[in-house]
């Protein structure tokens, strides 16, 4: 079997789909994208494909090595995301060729399902208590929300109190044992992150995510002194080499590699195995589309230290197009009691609606907003 060609489809809300074709009339799908840089990653995929046209798509490790190590410059958001989508598509092909779900090639299932959480805004909410209650009534046992709006290096305690009030509202509407994860989104600096971590500790949160930017990882040790809440991070780290310093530091409790950014399914399986050796759990980052989520669930199936899965159904980014719109078997992502079953069909387990992709494809140009502090300086988003 040989790779013969490929197609890319950029569609709203902010997604990029990749189809890789073979001479056996078996094709596979991946999502190679960085949010806000879809066209850039698409160009990178185009540059990479000549390296693998004519190659056997089943030799996934070799393809990864060629794409990662074959060029002098390696790693980073764009290159790693392009490799990730290609790698996902190759696993989809391999699974379809042998008639097996991807997890069967990675040790087999160690679970039948995994917890998922819903998403609510949180940074500029109208009523987060009521919004969280809607998610609870849908069966979710946990939600994640943004912790705060833009925040300066040293900022007002009014903003701190606002964060506490929003968490308190969810506790009142959803109870003491409902899971609340707060995403600081890397928009908080160390000085304020310490204050927030300390003030939030009594609310027994599920985790706090990216309390500071991942490049400021040395601050995690300082922040951890002020809280017993698990600390999560990793969506902006790429390949096992980025994660190595986090494992060696030993402060983070939950890693969140993104299978469309960090190198693909096998690379994240290697990262998860490293995390297991450091007694860390895995909660894959996935605010993207159905192929990315299917890839995550294949990983979750064979990863004993995975504990919860992010998913994008109803997320505010998805206005106009949502998680289930571009697949023919939406029942594969049926959530029940806050859980989702592991897809068991060959490959990734999703049937992409290529006809709809062709109809809807256009350069969407999604960009995240640029925020500014009260003094006009640029703030982290």
Backbone torsions as a table, in degrees:
resi	resn	phi	psi	omega
1	UNK	NA	136.9	-179.1
2	UNK	-132.2	148.9	174.1
3	UNK	-75.7	128.7	-176.8
4	UNK	-112.8	-23.1	-177.2
5	UNK	-177.2	-177.2	-178.7
6	UNK	-157.5	161.7	173.5
7	UNK	-139.6	148.3	173.8
8	UNK	-123.0	146.3	-179.7
9	UNK	-134.6	112.4	175.8
10	UNK	-94.2	121.3	-175.2
11	UNK	-136.3	156.7	174.4
12	UNK	-68.1	151.1	11.5
13	UNK	-82.3	-34.9	-178.1
14	UNK	-161.5	34.2	-168.8
15	UNK	-106.3	160.7	171.9
16	UNK	-138.0	121.4	176.8
17	UNK	-103.1	143.9	177.1
18	UNK	-123.7	131.2	173.6
19	UNK	-114.4	123.8	175.2
20	UNK	-107.8	131.8	-174.7
21	UNK	-109.8	154.1	-179.5
22	UNK	-132.1	167.9	178.3
23	UNK	-77.8	-1.4	176.2
24	UNK	-97.8	10.0	-178.9
25	UNK	61.5	29.6	173.9
26	UNK	-115.2	129.4	179.4
27	UNK	-121.0	157.9	179.2
28	UNK	-132.7	157.1	-174.7
29	UNK	-121.3	144.4	174.6
30	UNK	-143.9	167.6	175.4
31	UNK	-122.2	91.0	177.5
32	UNK	-94.0	99.0	-174.6
33	UNK	-157.0	144.4	163.9
34	UNK	-111.8	128.9	-178.2
35	UNK	-57.0	121.5	-178.3
36	UNK	92.5	-6.9	-179.2
37	UNK	-132.7	36.9	-175.4
38	UNK	-60.8	-43.4	-177.8
39	UNK	-68.3	-34.4	178.7
40	UNK	-67.0	-44.8	177.9
41	UNK	-66.4	-37.9	177.4
42	UNK	-58.3	-42.2	177.4
43	UNK	-64.7	-36.8	178.6
44	UNK	-66.6	-40.6	175.8
45	UNK	-58.6	-45.4	179.2
46	UNK	-58.7	-40.0	178.5
47	UNK	-68.1	-31.7	-176.3
48	UNK	-81.9	-30.1	-170.0
49	UNK	-60.1	-34.7	177.1
50	UNK	-58.7	-24.2	177.8
51	UNK	-68.0	-24.6	-171.9
52	UNK	-120.1	-8.1	174.0
53	UNK	-60.5	131.3	-177.8
54	UNK	89.6	-7.7	180.0
55	UNK	-90.1	161.3	177.9
56	UNK	-77.3	118.3	-176.7
57	UNK	-67.7	-13.5	-179.0
58	UNK	-77.5	-16.9	-178.8
59	UNK	-87.4	67.2	-169.4
60	UNK	-68.0	-42.1	178.8
61	UNK	-60.5	-43.0	179.9
62	UNK	-65.2	-41.2	177.4
63	UNK	-60.3	-44.4	178.1
64	UNK	-59.0	-46.1	-178.0
65	UNK	-61.8	-40.8	179.2
66	UNK	-64.2	-47.8	-175.8
67	UNK	-71.6	-34.1	-178.1
68	UNK	-82.8	-44.4	-172.5
69	UNK	-100.5	-15.7	-174.2
70	UNK	-68.7	-25.8	177.4
71	UNK	-99.8	153.6	-177.9
72	UNK	-63.8	-42.6	178.8
73	UNK	-93.5	138.6	-173.8
74	UNK	-143.7	165.1	175.4
75	UNK	76.4	-171.4	-179.6
76	UNK	85.8	169.9	-171.4
77	UNK	-62.5	-47.3	-172.4
78	UNK	-72.8	-53.0	-177.7
79	UNK	-61.5	-46.4	-178.2
80	UNK	-65.2	-35.1	179.5
81	UNK	-71.0	-38.1	176.4
82	UNK	-62.7	-46.3	177.1
83	UNK	-59.8	-41.2	-176.9
84	UNK	-58.8	-47.8	-178.4
85	UNK	-66.8	-39.1	176.3
86	UNK	-62.1	-45.9	-178.4
87	UNK	-62.6	-41.6	176.6
88	UNK	-58.2	-44.7	-178.6
89	UNK	-64.5	-36.5	178.1
90	UNK	-66.7	-39.2	175.7
91	UNK	-63.4	-38.9	178.8
92	UNK	-61.4	-42.4	177.8
93	UNK	-63.9	-48.1	-177.0
94	UNK	-60.5	-43.9	179.0
95	UNK	-63.1	-41.6	179.4
96	UNK	-67.4	-36.7	-179.6
97	UNK	-63.3	-43.4	-178.0
98	UNK	-93.9	-4.8	178.3
99	UNK	73.2	32.4	-176.4
100	UNK	-132.3	147.0	170.2
101	UNK	-66.4	154.9	-174.5
102	UNK	-58.1	-38.1	-175.5
103	UNK	-59.9	-23.0	179.5
104	UNK	-66.6	-24.2	178.1
105	UNK	-85.1	-8.4	-173.2
106	UNK	-118.2	28.3	176.5
107	UNK	108.9	-8.7	-179.4
108	UNK	83.5	170.6	-176.0
109	UNK	-70.3	140.7	167.1
110	UNK	-118.1	4.7	176.4
111	UNK	-155.1	161.8	178.0
112	UNK	-99.4	-24.3	-178.7
113	UNK	-154.0	175.0	177.3
114	UNK	-146.0	147.0	176.2
115	UNK	-64.7	146.4	173.0
116	UNK	-128.0	158.1	175.6
117	UNK	-122.7	153.6	175.1
118	UNK	-86.3	173.0	-177.7
119	UNK	-129.9	134.8	170.2
120	UNK	-129.3	157.1	-174.1
121	UNK	-56.4	-87.0	172.4
122	UNK	103.3	-30.6	-177.0
123	UNK	-81.3	-35.1	175.3
124	UNK	-134.7	67.3	-170.7
125	UNK	-85.1	154.5	169.5
126	UNK	-88.9	-47.7	-179.4
127	UNK	-156.5	84.9	-175.3
128	UNK	-67.9	-28.4	178.7
129	UNK	-61.2	-49.1	179.9
130	UNK	-67.5	-38.6	179.6
131	UNK	-64.6	-41.8	177.2
132	UNK	-64.7	-37.1	179.1
133	UNK	-63.2	-36.2	175.6
134	UNK	-59.7	-44.1	179.1
135	UNK	-64.0	-41.3	177.7
136	UNK	-62.2	-42.7	-179.8
137	UNK	-65.6	-24.1	175.8
138	UNK	-77.6	-8.1	177.4
139	UNK	110.4	-7.1	178.7
140	UNK	-69.6	139.9	177.5
141	UNK	-97.1	-3.3	-179.0
142	UNK	-156.6	153.5	173.3
143	UNK	-131.4	161.6	169.2
144	UNK	-124.2	141.8	176.3
145	UNK	-143.4	158.0	173.9
146	UNK	-66.5	140.0	-175.7
147	UNK	-75.8	-40.8	-168.5
148	UNK	-154.0	164.1	171.5
149	UNK	-78.2	-166.3	178.9
150	UNK	-57.9	142.8	-176.2
151	UNK	-140.8	130.6	-177.7
152	UNK	-79.1	172.6	179.4
153	UNK	-54.4	-46.6	170.3
154	UNK	-123.3	123.5	-172.3
155	UNK	-134.5	-176.3	-171.6
156	UNK	-77.1	142.7	172.6
157	UNK	-68.1	-14.8	174.7
158	UNK	-62.2	-39.1	177.7
159	UNK	-68.8	-38.0	176.4
160	UNK	-60.6	-47.2	179.9
161	UNK	-63.2	-32.7	177.2
162	UNK	-64.0	-40.9	177.0
163	UNK	-61.7	-46.2	-179.4
164	UNK	-62.2	-39.3	-179.2
165	UNK	-64.7	-38.8	-179.9
166	UNK	-68.5	-41.3	177.4
167	UNK	-65.0	-41.6	178.5
168	UNK	-61.0	-38.3	179.0
169	UNK	-62.6	-38.9	178.6
170	UNK	-69.5	-40.4	177.6
171	UNK	-59.4	-39.4	-178.1
172	UNK	-69.4	-37.3	-177.0
173	UNK	-87.5	-27.3	-172.7
174	UNK	-114.5	-9.6	175.5
175	UNK	95.4	169.4	-173.9
176	UNK	-72.3	-19.9	-172.7
177	UNK	-111.0	9.0	174.2
178	UNK	-77.7	133.8	-176.1
179	UNK	-75.4	127.5	177.0
180	UNK	-123.8	116.4	174.8
181	UNK	-107.5	132.1	-179.1
182	UNK	-110.1	121.1	178.8
183	UNK	-96.1	107.1	175.7
184	UNK	-72.3	-17.2	170.6
185	UNK	63.3	19.3	-177.7
186	UNK	66.6	10.1	-176.4
187	UNK	-92.3	-1.3	-179.9
188	UNK	-107.9	137.3	178.6
189	UNK	-89.5	164.3	-170.9
190	UNK	-52.8	-43.7	-175.4
191	UNK	-60.4	-44.3	-179.6
192	UNK	-80.9	-29.3	178.6
193	UNK	-63.2	-37.0	177.3
194	UNK	-62.4	-43.5	-180.0
195	UNK	-63.8	-48.3	-179.1
196	UNK	-62.1	-43.9	-179.5
197	UNK	-59.6	-42.3	-179.9
198	UNK	-67.7	-46.3	-177.1
199	UNK	-67.2	-30.0	-176.9
200	UNK	-86.1	-10.0	-169.9
201	UNK	-58.9	-34.6	-175.9
202	UNK	-72.4	-11.9	-177.6
203	UNK	-85.8	-2.0	174.9
204	UNK	52.8	59.1	-177.6
205	UNK	-72.8	156.5	175.9
206	UNK	-64.4	-47.2	171.9
207	UNK	-169.8	162.6	167.1
208	UNK	-111.3	133.4	-172.2
209	UNK	-109.1	137.7	179.4
210	UNK	41.2	60.3	179.2
211	UNK	-58.2	-29.7	168.6
212	UNK	-137.3	171.5	178.0
213	UNK	-59.2	146.4	-177.5
214	UNK	-62.4	-28.2	177.8
215	UNK	-71.7	-13.1	175.0
216	UNK	-101.5	37.5	-173.0
217	UNK	-60.4	-23.7	179.7
218	UNK	-64.3	-18.1	178.7
219	UNK	-77.8	-16.3	-178.4
220	UNK	-59.1	-38.8	179.9
221	UNK	-61.5	-38.5	179.3
222	UNK	-69.8	-44.8	-178.8
223	UNK	-64.1	-37.4	-178.3
224	UNK	-62.4	-21.8	178.3
225	UNK	-67.5	-20.0	-172.6
226	UNK	-102.7	2.0	-175.3
227	UNK	-152.0	152.8	169.8
228	UNK	-102.6	-1.3	179.7
229	UNK	-68.2	135.9	176.5
230	UNK	-58.1	140.6	179.2
231	UNK	-104.8	130.9	-178.4
232	UNK	-120.7	147.5	174.4
233	UNK	-170.3	168.2	173.2
234	UNK	136.5	-7.3	-177.5
235	UNK	-66.5	-21.9	-179.6
236	UNK	-107.3	27.0	173.2
237	UNK	-112.7	147.9	-170.9
238	UNK	-131.1	121.8	-179.2
239	UNK	67.6	168.6	-175.3
240	UNK	-65.0	-22.2	-178.3
241	UNK	-71.5	-32.5	173.8
242	UNK	-68.9	-38.6	-176.5
243	UNK	-75.2	-19.2	-174.0
244	UNK	-56.3	-43.3	-178.1
245	UNK	-67.9	-29.6	177.8
246	UNK	-68.7	-42.8	178.0
247	UNK	-63.7	-43.0	-178.1
248	UNK	-64.8	-33.1	179.3
249	UNK	-69.7	-38.8	172.9
250	UNK	74.7	21.3	-178.1
251	UNK	-101.7	-39.1	-177.9
252	UNK	-68.6	140.7	-179.3
253	UNK	-98.4	-32.1	-173.9
254	UNK	-130.4	125.3	174.1
255	UNK	-101.5	147.5	-173.5
256	UNK	-130.3	60.2	176.9
257	UNK	-64.7	147.3	177.9
258	UNK	-104.2	123.0	-174.8
259	UNK	-70.9	-10.7	172.6
260	UNK	-96.6	0.0	-179.0
261	UNK	-124.9	-36.5	-165.4
262	UNK	-88.1	0.7	177.7
263	UNK	125.2	-3.3	177.3
264	UNK	104.5	-171.2	-170.9
265	UNK	-67.7	-51.7	-176.5
266	UNK	-67.6	-37.9	178.9
267	UNK	-63.4	-42.1	179.1
268	UNK	-71.5	-30.8	174.3
269	UNK	-62.1	-38.4	176.7
270	UNK	-66.2	-41.8	178.0
271	UNK	-61.8	-43.4	-179.9
272	UNK	-63.3	-38.0	178.0
273	UNK	-66.1	-37.8	174.6
274	UNK	-62.4	-41.8	179.6
275	UNK	-62.3	-39.9	-180.0
276	UNK	-60.5	-37.9	179.6
277	UNK	-67.2	-22.6	177.7
278	UNK	-101.4	13.9	178.0
279	UNK	60.3	38.4	176.9
280	UNK	-110.8	149.8	177.2
281	UNK	-100.3	168.8	-174.4
282	UNK	-124.9	132.6	174.2
283	UNK	-134.3	87.3	-171.8
284	UNK	-55.6	134.1	177.1
285	UNK	-75.2	132.7	-179.7
286	UNK	-162.7	78.1	172.9
287	UNK	-95.1	24.5	-173.1
288	UNK	-105.0	-147.6	-171.3
289	UNK	-96.8	-167.7	-170.0
290	UNK	-70.6	-32.2	179.8
291	UNK	-70.0	-42.4	177.6
292	UNK	-61.1	-42.2	179.3
293	UNK	-66.9	-40.9	177.9
294	UNK	-60.6	-40.4	177.0
295	UNK	-61.5	-42.5	178.1
296	UNK	-60.1	-43.3	-177.2
297	UNK	-68.2	-32.6	174.0
298	UNK	-63.4	-40.2	176.4
299	UNK	-66.1	-47.2	-179.1
300	UNK	-56.4	-36.5	-175.7
301	UNK	-58.2	-36.3	-172.6
302	UNK	-112.7	16.5	-175.8
303	UNK	-119.3	102.5	-174.2
304	UNK	-65.6	-24.4	-178.8
305	UNK	-95.7	10.7	168.3
306	UNK	-76.7	138.8	-177.4
307	UNK	-126.9	-22.0	177.9
308	UNK	-159.0	152.0	-174.6
309	UNK	-120.9	127.6	171.7
310	UNK	-74.3	148.8	177.3
311	UNK	-153.0	160.1	-166.8
312	UNK	-109.0	8.5	-177.2
313	UNK	-59.3	120.3	178.2
314	UNK	79.7	2.8	-180.0
315	UNK	-64.6	149.9	-171.2
316	UNK	-64.7	-21.3	177.3
317	UNK	-67.0	-22.2	-167.1
318	UNK	-91.5	19.5	179.3
319	UNK	-61.6	126.7	-179.7
320	UNK	98.9	-33.2	175.6
321	UNK	-146.7	138.6	-177.9
322	UNK	-129.0	-179.7	-170.2
323	UNK	-53.5	-38.1	-171.3
324	UNK	-94.0	-3.9	-168.7
325	UNK	-69.2	-30.2	-172.6
326	UNK	-105.2	17.8	176.7
327	UNK	-124.6	153.0	-177.3
328	UNK	-90.7	-13.1	-179.6
329	UNK	-123.4	64.3	-176.7
330	UNK	-61.6	-19.1	179.6
331	UNK	-63.4	-15.8	-180.0
332	UNK	-64.0	-24.0	179.8
333	UNK	-108.2	36.6	179.2
334	UNK	-75.4	116.4	-179.5
335	UNK	-89.0	137.0	178.9
336	UNK	-143.9	126.4	179.8
337	UNK	54.2	39.0	177.3
338	UNK	73.3	17.5	-179.1
339	UNK	-129.7	162.4	171.9
340	UNK	-132.7	139.5	178.6
341	UNK	-75.7	159.5	178.9
342	UNK	-83.5	125.4	178.0
343	UNK	-59.8	135.9	-175.5
344	UNK	-114.0	-0.9	178.2
345	UNK	-71.2	159.5	-179.2
346	UNK	-57.7	147.4	-179.0
347	UNK	75.5	-139.2	179.9
348	UNK	-77.4	-21.3	174.9
349	UNK	96.6	4.3	177.2
350	UNK	-117.6	144.8	177.4
351	UNK	-104.6	106.0	-176.5
352	UNK	-75.8	136.9	178.1
353	UNK	-87.5	85.8	-176.0
354	UNK	-66.1	-32.6	179.1
355	UNK	-59.8	-41.7	179.0
356	UNK	-70.2	-36.3	176.5
357	UNK	-60.3	-44.5	178.9
358	UNK	-59.8	-42.7	-179.0
359	UNK	-66.0	-38.0	-171.7
360	UNK	-97.8	-8.9	-171.7
361	UNK	-64.6	129.3	170.5
362	UNK	-166.3	161.5	-179.3
363	UNK	-74.8	104.3	-170.8
364	UNK	-78.9	-27.5	175.2
365	UNK	65.4	28.5	-179.6
366	UNK	-62.4	136.0	175.7
367	UNK	-136.3	143.7	173.8
368	UNK	-74.1	155.7	-179.6
369	UNK	-69.1	157.5	172.0
370	UNK	-103.1	120.5	-178.5
371	UNK	-100.6	153.4	176.6
372	UNK	-133.4	146.3	175.2
373	UNK	-74.8	173.4	-176.3
374	UNK	-61.6	-22.1	-178.9
375	UNK	-94.8	3.6	178.2
376	UNK	95.7	-10.2	178.8
377	UNK	-71.8	150.0	-180.0
378	UNK	-67.5	133.7	178.5
379	UNK	-106.6	155.6	173.4
380	UNK	-67.7	141.9	178.4
381	UNK	-92.9	NA	NA
